[in-house]
Structure formats: structure tokens, C-alpha cells
Amino acid sequence: MPTILGQNQYGKAENRVVRITRDGATHHIKDLNVSVALSGDMEEVHYSGSNANVLPTDTTKNTVYAFAKEYGIESAEQFGIHLARHFVTSQEPIKQARIRIEEYAWERIEASDANSKFIGADAVKHSFVRKGQETRVTQITFDGENWEVISGLKDLVVMNSTNSEFWGYVKDKYTTLKEAYDRILATQVSGRWRFNWSGDEQKMPNWEKSYDQVKKHMLQAFAETYSLSLQQTLYQMGARIINNRSEIDEVRFSLPNKHHFLVDLEPFGLENDNEVYFAADRPYGLIEATILRDGCEPRIPVDLTNL
Ligand SMILES: O=c1[nH]c(=O)c2[nH]c(=O)[nH]c2[nH]1
């Protein structure tokens, strides 16, 4: 045969599942976008079209919805673990499952004071506004033996309006950038962190608490680092997570430097004492790095857009 099949995977992508849990009149929402990718003994379907080993992608979609009912959605990670385990252990030809999940957060709408005793009090129990901040993501991979859980977030925009400098860099004949001793530092955080969980049910991290704590440490490090470069801030954000969260061995960040340029107001006879900026959207510096617990191997892909 002049050709052979290389890496292949299949499944239903972007299953949008919303699960309401009713605690009396008080409702809880989990809103996920779940993508299933299966791989294994799939040579024949590609070579000859025999579907004997193929669990339909339609079935993988149905499984997502059925599991939302049967198991509920405690956390995106827990849900992904159920699904990955199911596909690999229930179908002999399927050797690996990769479940990717995006989670959209909702928060309760507060009741008005006037109405809180009547309709308003009810609204608090079942009315929500979608949170506009970041999107939470996770990826679970299981091959029948080994688990890999990588969680993270994207599109979390943060800014320090001072305590950022950038100077002392290399200058060649093309360098025009002026050294900055008090600049804005802003970025849209895309981050991933890899858990060292090995599949032991007894040692399962508390996924929800872990996420909240990682985000807290990351933001605190961003705010509290007196920055001489975005690279330095990035490293501090990762190191803060590794040093405070024993369940995590590796962190990777992709941080666009959202440049804010001081506007020249001299033509108008005005001084600009670090007050008026032009927020440029492109091009942007793109600073990316992995921070590892000493002795651990890097496994998060370098390009986070592929995760
Ligand atoms: O924090 C920064 N890191 C850089 O590498 C860089 N390069 C640049 O032009 N501005 C900045 N800022």
C-alpha cells in the first residue's frame, strides 16, 4: 500500500449542555460546551469503510446528555472524567478518549429591595445573568491506564495602572521604543494548569475549589508584582500557583501585551502626565512560557490555541 493512516480521532464536537439542579425553588446551573474525541482501532473505517468498530458520533452526543441526567455535573472536570472512562472502558476498539469542555458561568440576579418579599425573592432562586469575565476550560485524556487533566481559562482581561516599567532592553538600529518607568500593564490571560492526579478516586482534587484558588493566586500575583517586564509578571503568576497548589505541577500562560500608548497632547498645548492613553489592539507583544514544579516534565502543549 503506498499510503498509511496516521493519527486520527473522531467524535461529536461542541455539545452544548445546560443542566439545572433543583434544590427546592433554588436552582443551580451548569452550562458546558463538551467536545468528544475518540481514537483506537480505526484503521478499517478509513481503509475500507467498515464501521464495525465505530461508535457513532451521534451516540457520543447522546451520552453527554444522558450522563448530565444520570451523574449530574458536579464540575466540568468530574463530568469529563465520567465520559472519558465510559468510552474507553465500554468499547473495546476505543483506546483513548479526550474530552474538552468550556464552561460558561452564571450568577444570580439580585432581588430589588422593594420586591424581595414577593416576586423578587423568587427571582433570586431562578434568575441568572451570564458572567462576562473569563471562560473556564478543561481537557481530560484517558487511555485506559493514564489520566491527564489540564484545566485553565481564557479571555480574562486584567490591568495594572502603575507599578510597571520596561527599560534596559537590547537596542539596535531599528529600536525606537522609549524606556518606560511608569506604564500601564494589561493583558488578556490565557492559562492552563496540569494536575498531578493519577486517577486515584480517593485522591481526587476538589476541582471547583482548585479553580477558584488558582484564579485567586494568579490574580494576586499579577496585582502584587512590581513589574519590570510582562515576562517577569508571567513567571510570578505561574510560580504563585505552583507554590500554593500542590495538586498542580505545570502552568502555561499565553499573555498578549495589551499596549497602552501615551497620547501626545502637546499640539493642543496640553500636558499628558500619564493620564490619557491610546489602547492599541494590534499588533501586540505575545509573551508565553511554562512554569514547572522542579523535577516535573512539561506536557502542556506549547500552542494553547490548540487546547
Ligand atoms: O513587558 C514587555 N516585554 C517585552 O518583551 C517587550 N517588548 C516591548 O516592545 N515591550 C515589552 N514589554
The ligand as a Tripos MOL2 file, in Angstrom:
@<TRIPOS>MOLECULE
LIG
   12    13     1     0     0
SMALL
NO_CHARGES

@<TRIPOS>ATOM
      1 O1          6.9680   43.5850   29.1140 O.2       1 LIG1
      2 C1          7.4490   43.7050   27.9830 C.ar      1 LIG1
      3 N1          8.2100   42.7170   27.4580 N.ar      1 LIG1
      4 C2          8.7710   42.7830   26.2250 C.ar      1 LIG1
      5 O2          9.4910   41.8550   25.7750 O.2       1 LIG1
      6 C3          8.5150   43.9550   25.4820 C.ar      1 LIG1
      7 N2          8.8820   44.3680   24.2410 N.ar      1 LIG1
      8 C4          8.3250   45.5840   24.0360 C.ar      1 LIG1
      9 O3          8.4400   46.2580   22.9600 O.2       1 LIG1
     10 N3          7.5990   45.9600   25.1200 N.ar      1 LIG1
     11 C5          7.7140   44.9650   26.0380 C.ar      1 LIG1
     12 N4          7.1880   44.8160   27.2830 N.ar      1 LIG1
@<TRIPOS>BOND
     1     1     2 2
     2     2     3 ar
     3     2    12 ar
     4     3     4 ar
     5     4     5 2
     6     4     6 ar
     7     6     7 ar
     8     6    11 ar
     9     7     8 ar
    10     8     9 2
    11     8    10 ar
    12    10    11 ar
    13    11    12 ar
@<TRIPOS>SUBSTRUCTURE
     1 LIG1         1 GROUP 0 **** ****
